[in-house]
Amino acid sequence: MRLGKRITLFFAVNILILVTLSLTLNLLGIRPYLTARGIDYQSLMIFCLIWGMGGAFISLSLSRIMAKWMMGVKVIDPNTTNPELSWLIVTVHNLAKAANLPKMPEVGYYSSPEINAFATGPTKSKALVAISSGLFETLNKKQIEGVLAHEIAHIANGDMVTMTLIQGIINAFVMFLARIIAFFLMRGDSKEGGSIMTYWLVIIALEIGLSILGSIVVASFSRAREFSADEGGAQLAGRDKMIMALQGLQKTVKYANLTKSESLATLKISGKPRGFLAILFATHPPLEERIARLSLSR
């Protein structure tokens, strides 16, 4: 059932992005960037910025809905009488108040054996904090408070918007460079028939390769934001609780991402690098390094 929801949401979001950005380009009167004289660099730049940044920000605006659908997040009623869930609500409320958030984020949980949590949302006033049932059942309350403080720090720091901007810029550069390189590689060929197909295949291949390189840049920024959120969480909940939270995650790191939801990987508190050169593509620094940094800054 969840796989069906993910597939439906994937197609729905991409169709929405396609229609919205196509209409935007038409309304702005952006001409085709390939002309008889060659590349119209201004049109290409605008085209890539709209597609690169537009797609990223549409995804951000829908991030809470996507998280609820993809992860099966159930939002907790603030007036719940369940003592455990009530504690969760009160804890998030107190942390949000300490972080001077303009509005309390939605609080939810999702059923999963993974030991993880995440925050998402387009603005500080429209955010969602969610934890897995596995984390709630495995960590103690002090550790959970540290995890929640880390997520609130992400919201307070505006990390969702920051990462969206970075991803949008990378998307635009990838599209821009791929089309320029493909144009000069194919410049001697006619752009008719099979050559047009070859031209677009070259663009697709270049975009895949450049996107892989771009993901290294995005991952690097993501790791930096994790260190910042750890420090913010330490200020909100206390350094000891933040360290205890990371130590709890360290013991359960093999259960960090059992849902395999790569689209939400940068939003979560913990990740598990795999394979050679994994650190280059890891969205989270090693937990040992995060604990060491917090311990040294006591």
N, C-alpha and C positions, 0 to 999 in steps of 0.2 A: 504493500500500500504506500509506504513512504517513498519507495523508488518511483512509483507512478506519479506521486506529487512532485518529486524533484524534476522529473522529465517534463511534466506539464508546466511547472514554474519556469524551467529553463527556456522552453519555447515561447511562453507568454512574455517573459521579460525581453527576450531577444527580438520578438516581433514588435513589442512596444518601442524598443530602442530604434529599430530599423525605421518604423513609421514616423516616430517623432523627429529623428535626425534628418530623415529625407525631406519632411515638410519644412524643417528649419532651413535647410540648404536652399530649397525652392523659394521660401519667403525672403531669404537674404539675397537671392539672385546670384548665387555662386555658379559661375560657368564651369564647364569641364576643364580640368587642368591640362589636358593634352590638346594642343592646338597644332595647326599646320606648321607653325614655326618652332614647335618643341614644347617644353614645359612652361606653363604659366605658374611661376613659383608662388605668387601671391594667392592665387586660387587654390593651389595645392596646400599651402600652409593653413589657410582658413578651413579647407576641407578636412585636413588631418586633425586640426584642433577641435573642430566641432564633433567629429566622430570619436576622437580619443578622449577628450574631456567630457563630452556629452554622455557617452556611454557609461563612463565611470560614475558621474554624478546622478544619472538616472538609477543606476544600481544602488548607490548610497541612499537615495530617497526611498527606495523600496526595501532597504536592508532589514528593517524590523519585520516586515511582512515575510520576506524571504527566509529569515531565520526561524520564524514561527512555523512556516511550512516545511522547510528543509529539515529542521531539527526536531519538529514536533513539540516546540516550546509551548507550555501552558502557563499563561499569565496568572499570577496569584491575586486574588481579590484582596485589596488592602484591608478589608474588614473581616478577613477570615478568622474563624474561631479555633482553627487548628493551631495548637501551641508552637509546633516546630516551624510551620510556615509563617506564623505571626512573628516569631523571633527573627526570621529571615527578613520580613518586611521592615520591622523596627530597626534592625541593624543597617540595612541599606539606607533607610530614611536618615538615620543619624550620621552615616558616612557622607551622604549626599549634602546634608546640611553643613557638615564640617568643611566640605569641599566648595561650599558656596554655589552649588548648582541652582539654576533658576527654577527648576522643577524636578520633583522626584522621578527617577526613571521607573519604567515598568519593571517588575521583578517576576521572573518565571523560572521554571525548571523543565528539563526534558529527560525522558526516561532513557537511560543509557548506562552501561557498565563503565564507560570511560570516566576517568577522573579529571574533569576539566570544567571550565567556566568561560564565558565570553561577554563582551559588551558590544553593542552596535547601535546605530541610529544616526539620522542625518544631522542632528543638532544636540546641544546640551539639554534642550528642553524636550526633545523627543528621542529619548534613549531607552535601551532595553538592557537589563543585566540578567543573565540566565546561568544557572549552574546545573550540572548533570546530577541525576539521582545517585550515580556512583560516587561522586564527590561528597554529596550531602550525607551519604551513609558511611563513608570511609573516614573523612577527616573530622576532628573535633571542632567545637565551636570557635575556639581561638584561631585555629588554622583557617576555618571558613571565613571568619571575619577578615583575616589577612588577604584571602583570595578576593573577597568582595571589595576591600579597600583598593586593591590593585585595579580592579575593573572600574571602580568609580574614578580613580586617578586617570585612567584612559579617557573617560568622558570629560573630566575637568580639563585635561590637556588638549582636548579637541583632536585626539589621535585619529578618529574615524575620518574626519575631513582632511587631515594632513596626509594620511595614507591614500585617500582618494585622489587628492591633488597630484601626489607623486605618481600614482598609477596612471592617471590621465595624461600627465606629461610624457611618461614613458610610452604609453600607447600612441600618442601623437608623433613622437620621434620615430618609433618603429614604422608607422605607416608612411611617414615622410621619407625616411631614408630608403625603405624598401622600394618605393615607387621611383625614386631618383636613380638608385643603383640599377633597377630593372630596365629603366628607360635607356640608360647608357649601354648596358649589356646588349640590348636588343635594337640599338639605334640603327644598325646597318640593315635590319630586316624590315620588310613591309608589315604594317600593322593590320593586315587583312587576313581573314580566314584562320588557318592554323596558327599563324604567327600571333594573333591576338590571344588565342588559347595558351600558347607558350609563354607569352608575356605575363598573363595572369598567374600561370603556374609558377613562374619565376618569382613574382611578387609574393605569392603564398609561401614559397620555400624560404624567401628572405625574411618574411614576417615571423615565421616560426623560429628561425635561427636568432634573429634580433630580439624576439620576445624572451628567449631563453637567457640571453645576455642581460636584458632589461630586468628580468626577475631577480637577478643577482643584486642589482641596485635596489629594487623594492625590498628584498629580504634584508639588506643591510640597514635600511631606514627602519624597518620593522623591529630589528634587534635593538636598535638604539632607543626606540620608543618603549620597548619592554624594560630596559634599565631605568628609564625615566619614570615609568608607571610603578616599578618596584619602590623607587625612592618616594614617590607620591603616596603609595600605599603605606609605607613605613611612617610617614608623617601623619596620615589619617588614623591608622589603627594602632600604631606603635611599632617600633623596629623589631621587637621580639616576636610579635604576632606575624609580621611579614616574613621573617626568617623561618618561623615555625611552619607557615603555610608552604613555603618553597621546599622545606625539608620533607613535609608530608607528600608533596607532589613528586619529590625525588624518589621516594620509596615506591611510588606507584607509576613511574614514568612509562612503563610498558602498556599502561592503560590510558595513555594521554590522548589518543585520537582514534578510538575504535570505530567511530562513525565514518571515517574516511572522507569527511567533508572538507576538501581542500579549499573550497571557496571561502570558508570561514576560518581557515588555519591562522591567519594573521590576527584574528579577533580573540583567540583563546589565550588562556594564561600560560599554557604549557604546550610544548611540542617535543617530538621525538625524531631527531635527525637519523637518516638511514643512508648507508652506502658511502662510497668514496666521494670526496669533495662535498659532502652533505652540508657542511658548515656554511658554504657559500650560498646555498639555497635555503638554509634554515631561517624561518621567520622568528624563532626564539633562540636566545643564547643558551648555552648549557646551564642547567640549574646550578651546577657547582660554582660556575663563575658568578651567577647572580647572587647566590648566598654569600660568596666571598666578598663581593663588592659591598653588600649591605653590612656585613660584619666589620669590614675595615672602616666604614664610615660612622661607626658608633660614636 
